[in-house]
Amino acid sequence: MNKKQAMNPYLPLWEYVPDAEPRVFGDRLYVYGSHDQAGAEQFCVNDYVVWSAPLSDLSDWKYEGISYTYEQTGADIEEAGNLAAPDCVQGSDGRYYLYYNRGARNACEVAVSEKPQGPFTYYGNITFADGTEPKAKLFDPGVLMDDDGRIYLYTGFVPTPESPWINVAGRYSLAFELESDMKTIKQGPVELLPGCLASKDTEFERHAFYEASSPRKNNGMYYMVYSSDQTHELCYAVSEEPMTGYRYGGVLVSNADIGYQGNTEPKMPYGNTHGGLVEINGQWYIFYHRQTHGIECCRQGCAEPVTLNEDGTFSQAEMTSCGLNGKPLEGIGTYNATYACHLTHESIGKERYTIRKCVRGVQPHFFEERLDDQEEHNIQYIANMKDGTIAGFKYFHLGTAKHISIEASALGKCDMKIFIDEQCTKEVASIVIGKTDGWKVFHSKFDAPEGNYPLFFKLIGDTVVDWKEFTLY
């Protein structure tokens, strides 16, 4: 398989960086996000890390190292909560400012570095000129450096008398203007986007602000990306002004593909999402994340091309396996099963923040098995596939391969049917899988026409299968 192909998830399969904010500095794309861990029992358990890629090759990701640690913040996860969902911008002084909020605190904290990849050091908290802090939880901060040098900070959320956490968003997200020191409030807070308690009978109803403020500016228009009260979708609002007048724009991406071309059924195990927009070489991309391990807090970053229309609106992106690739994947080579962008079974639905160990009998899900202390040695696969489980991959350029094999571990005999359509009507191969003692490879002829097609794999049989990879040859 060509190592220069880009796939979803776009980082190595052992890496879990959700809540991604994509930022272009110089000739590289940098991703700032939370840092989950495979199989962990809560969100964001690891220190912040940064990954980057050259703008000329979005498959060539480089690990830039740990950028900011729990130890540097002066409090561990038990005391101050999770290091979640940061954003980073370059200040007028040329330095790079990292904004973040701790789960058990209200403050928006700021760290600074001479380099975009860090390491960062603590700089201060967002405060008014007198040193006091806003009486709200400044959650999921997003920052915009405007063309005129003015600096804007966007966060959730306004607390309610009943609870500062009521449905997360409460009534409104918040906007601030900052002084040139990047941390002192010059103006605000201003109520910006309506949350679930303020959206009734507005255009935001059923797509109200939930969390994940991510601002961008393009062609004189201000775009606010956010996670809606549906949780699985990233929406956007648009305005001619940075701190007022936002109108609901639409859905950018759903991590269940709900809403895409009218779809109403989830096509993946789904849950919370968070991400941002970036334009690279004339193409816009939306970054988001997916759930793994049958739980909501083990998340991996994905990205899709998204169309900016002539009228300034965006069309909803489709979830694919080849998001940053710029073209379909090659129809020759070996692909890990967890690059699937479609995973359905009657037992799969919305993931919750509850712990479910990977054991035989639970619903199918993406899983990582630890082999030793080196993360890159871990193996990833779709666990617990049962009768009727469908895994789909979009898209491949087919026509060369004449055979296909899969590597799997099975408790009993079954068939894996392969189709080139989502409805599973156009069969191109059928592989008989026998009971195994560990991983084993099974083969079949492969008869697909030339052209760009998805591949959908459907398991038929009363057994349970773990599926590691497939090879087109």
N, C-alpha and C positions, 0 to 999 in steps of 0.2 A: 504494500500500500504506500502510495506517495506520502512521505512524511510532511510535505508542504500543504496537505489538505487541512482545511479548518472545519471542525465539527462542533456540535453541541453535545455536552458542555465544551466550551472552548479552551478551558484550562485542562491540565492533566487530570485524569479521572480520579486520582487520589486527593485532589484539592477541592476545598469547599469554601468558596468566597462568594456569598450572596450579597444582596443589597448594593450591587455594583454601581458606582458612579464612574463612567468613562470620561476621561479628560485628556485632551491633546496638549502636550507641551513639547515644543520643538517638532522633531520628526517622528515622535513616538506617541503611542496611545497608552495611557496609564489607567489602571483599574484600582479604585479604592473601594473597599467593602468591609463587611463584617467577616468573621472567620470562624466558621463552624467546624465540626469534627465528625467524621464518620461514626455513626452509632451513638453519639453523645446524647445525654439526657436533658440538655437545655441548649438554648441559643448561644452563639457567639462565645464559645468557651476558650478560644485561642487568641493570642496576640494579633494585632493588625499586621498584615503583610501587603506588599505591593507587587503586582505583575505588570509587565509592559510588553508591547510588541511594536515593531517598526510599521509605520503607516503603509509601507510598500508590501508588507506580508503579514496579514492578520492571522496567520497560522503559527508564526514564529514567536511564541510567548516566552518571556524570560522572567524567572523568579528573581525579584530584586531584593528579597530578604525581609526580615522582620522590620517593620517601620516604626512601631510604637507598642509598648508592652503594658500589661497590667501593673507591673512593678513600677514603671515610670509614673503612672497616674497616682501612686501612693495609696492605692486601695485594691484589694482583690475582688473577685466576682461576688463573693459572699457578702462583703461589706457594702460595696457601692453599685453592684449590678453589672450587667453586661456592657462590654465595649461594642456598641452596635452602630451600624449604618453611618459611616463618616462621609464627608465631602471634602474636597481639596481644591483650592484656587491659588493662583499666583497674585501676590500683592503688588502694589505700585513700586515697592522697594526691591522687587525681584525675588523675594523669598516666597516660600510655599506654606500655606496655612491650612491645617487640618482641623475640621470642626466635627465634634462628636458629642453625644449625650450618654451618660451612664444610666442604666436601667432603674436604679434606686434613687436617683437624684434628679432635681429639676434643671440644673444649670446646663447651658451649652458651653462646653470647654473648648479651648483652642490650643493646638500645638503648632510648632513652626520648624522649618528646615530650610537649609540652603539648596537642597536638591529635591526634585519632585518625588523621588522614591524614598526620601528620608535618609537616615533615621530622624524622627521628629522629637522635639523636646517641648515640655509644657510651657505655654506662653501666658495663659490667663483665662478667665471666664468672661462671657458676654455680660456686661453690666451697663447700667445707666452712668451718667457722668459723675454722680455722687458715690459710685461704688456699689449701689444696691442692685439686686438682680430682679428680673421680671417675676411676677407671682404666677407663673405657669410652667409647665414642663416643656422645655424646648427640645422636643423629641425629633429625631431624624432630620438634622439640619441640612439645608441646601443653600448654597451661596452663589450669587451672581455678581461678577465684575462687569459693569456696564461700559459701553463705549466711551462715555464721558468721564470714566474713572470713579463713578459712584458705586458703592458697595451695598448689596442687599442680602439679608439673611431671612430665610423662610423656614418655619418649623411647624409641627403640631405641638401643642394644641391648647385651646382655652379650657381650663378645668370647669366643672360644674360644682354647685354646692353639694350635690349628692356624692360625687366621687370624681377625682381628677382623671380616673381611668375609664369613665363610662363610655363603652363602645369605642374606646381609644380616642376618637376625634372630638367627642363632645359636640361643641357647637361650631367652631371655626378654626381653621389653621391661621397662623400668624405671619406677619411680615414686619421687618425692621430695616431701617437704613443704618449703616454703621459709619463711624468716623474712619479716617485713613489709617488709624492704628489697628484696624481690623477686628476690634473687640468692644469698643465703646458705642453704645446706642446713640445715634443722632436723631432718629425719628422712629416712633412706634412704641408699643406694638399696634398694628393695624389688623383687624379681622379681614381675612382674605377669601378662603374657599369655605363654603358651608359643609359642616360635618353632618353626621346622621341625624342630629337633633335640630338642625336648621335647614335641611334641604327639602322638606315637604313642600309640594306645590311649586318647586323651582325646577329649572332645567337640569339641576344636579341630582334630583331625586332618583334613587336606585343606583347612582354613581357618585355618591357623596364622598367627600374627603375622609380618608381613614388614617393614613400616615404617609411617610415617604416623599416629602417635598423635594422636587428636583427641578430647578429653574434653568431655562435656556433662552437665548435670544436669537432670532433669525429674521433678517429683512425688516428690521424695525418693529417686530412683534415679539411679545413676551409669552413664552410657553411654560406652563407649570405642569410637570409630570407628577402624578401622585397615585398611590394605591387607594382604590375605592373601597366602600363598605362591602362590596362583593368579595374583597380580599384577593381573589385570583387574578384580577385584572389591573393593568396600569392604564390610567386614563390621562387626559390632558385638558387643561383650560388655557385660554388665550386672551390676551389683552393688548391694548396699545400703550398701557402704562404699567410700570413695574409693581405698584402697590395698590392698584384698584382696578375695577372694571372687568374682572375676569369672567369669561363666558365658557360654558361647557363645550369642549371640542369633540370628544369621542373616546373610544377605546384604542389604545396603541397595540396591546398584546394581552392575551389571557394565557396563564400557564396551564389551562385546560382546553384551550382553543374554543372556549365558549364565546359565541357571538361572531366568530369568523364565518363569513358567508352564511349567516343565519343559523349556525349550529347551536343547539341547546343542550347537548349531552357532553359531559366531560370526556376528554380523550386522553387524560393522564391523571394519575394521583395528584391532587392539587391542594393548594393552601395559600399562605401569604406570599406576596411578591413585592419587589422593590427594584428600581433601576432608573436609568436615565438615557437621554438621547445624545447622539454624537454624529457629526457629519465628517466623513472621511472620503477624500477623493471624489466629492460630488454625490456620494451616496449616504443617506441617513440610516442609522442603525438604532434599534431599541434594545437595551440590555435589561435582563430580568433574571429570575431564578426559578428552579424547579425543586420539588421535594424528593427525598430518597429515604430508604430504610423504613418505610411505613410509618413515618413520623414527620411532623411539620418542621422540626428544627435541624435537620441535616440537609442543607441546601447547596445546590451547585449553580454556578452562573451560566447563563445562555444568552445568545444575542441573535437578532433577526434583522434583515434589511426591512426598512419601512418606507413607504412611498409618501413623499411630500407633494401634494397636489398643487396645481397652479393657483388655486384660491387660498393657499396657506393652510389648508387642513391636511391631516394625516389619515391614511387608510389603515385599518387594523392589519397587523402583520400575522402571518401564518407561522405556527410552530413547525420547525424543520430540524433535520439532523445536520444540515449543511449551512447554518446561519451565516457565518462570516466568510464562507468559501467563495462566494461570487458566482458559483455555478454548481450543477449537480456533482455528486461524488463519483469517483471512478467505479465503473462496473466490474473491476478486477481488483482482488485484494482481500485482506482480512479486516473485519470490523467487529469491535466489541459490541455485545448485545445492548449495553447500557447507553449507546448512542441513539437508542430508539426515542422518537419524539411522540410516540403514540403507545400507550399501554392501557388496555382496557380488559375488564373482567367484571362480572356481576358483583363481586365483592369489593371493587375499588371505587372510592369516592373522595370526599374531602378529608385530607389528613388533619389530625388534631395534635395538639401539644400534649400527648400522652405517650408513654413508653410501651412499645411492643417489640419484644425481642424477635430476631429472625429465627423462627422455628417452623418446622413442617406444619402446614395447616392454616397459616395466616394468609392474607391476600398477597398476590404477586406484587413485587416491588423491586426497585433498584437496590443493590446491596454491595458492600465492600467487605471482603474478608482479609483480616490482618494475618500476615505470615511471619513477620519479624518486626524489628524496630524501625525499619526503613519504609516510609510511606510508599515510595515508588515501587516497592516489591509487592504491595497488596494486589489482590485480584478483585475485579469487579464483574458482577453478573446480574441477570434478572433472576431473583429467587422466587420459589414457590409458584411457578406457573402451573395452572390446572386446566382441566378441560374447558375449552372456550376462550382461553386467554389469547389476546391478539396484541402483537408488538409490531409497530410500523416504523418505517424509516423513509424520510423524504429528503432528497431525491437522489436517484442514480442515473448515470448514462449507461444503459444496458445495450447488449448486442454482441459482445465479445465472449463473455463467459459461457461455457457449455456445461459446467458442473457447479454444484454448490455443496458445501459441507457445513455442519454445525458441530460445535463442541459442547457437550451437555452432560449432566449427571441426572439419572432418572431412577425413580423407585420402581418403575414398571414399564411395560411396553406401551407405546403411543405413536402417533403420527404428527409430524410437523408439516403442515401444508403451507406453501409459499405462493403468494398472489402479487399481481402488479396493479391492484386497485384496492381502495379502502373498503369496498363492499365485499371483498373476498369472493369474487365471481370468476376472475381470470387467473386460473391456476397455471403456474409455470414450473413447479417442482413439488415433490412429496417425499419426505424423508422418514423412513421407519426408524424409530428410536427403541432400543431395547433396554432392559434393566441393566444398570451399571454398578460397578464398585469404584466410585470416583469418576473423574472426568474421562470421557471417551468421544471420539470423533465419528460422525455418521455422514454418509455421502448420498448424493442423488444426481441424476442428470438435471440440467437446467435449460429450459427452452423459453427464452424471453425475446421479444422482438427488439430491434434496434430503436433507440430513442430514450427520452427522459421519463422515468417512471418511479413511483414509490415501490417499496417492497413491504408486504405485510405477511407476517408469520402467524399462523393460527394453530394452537395445540389442540389435538383431538385425542382424547383417551382419559380413562379414569385412573389418573396417577398424578404424581407431583414431579416437576422437572425444574432443575436449575440450569440456566442457559448462559454460557460464557461468551461465545463468539460465533461468527459465520465467515466462510471464505467463498468468494466467487472466483472460479478459475477455469 
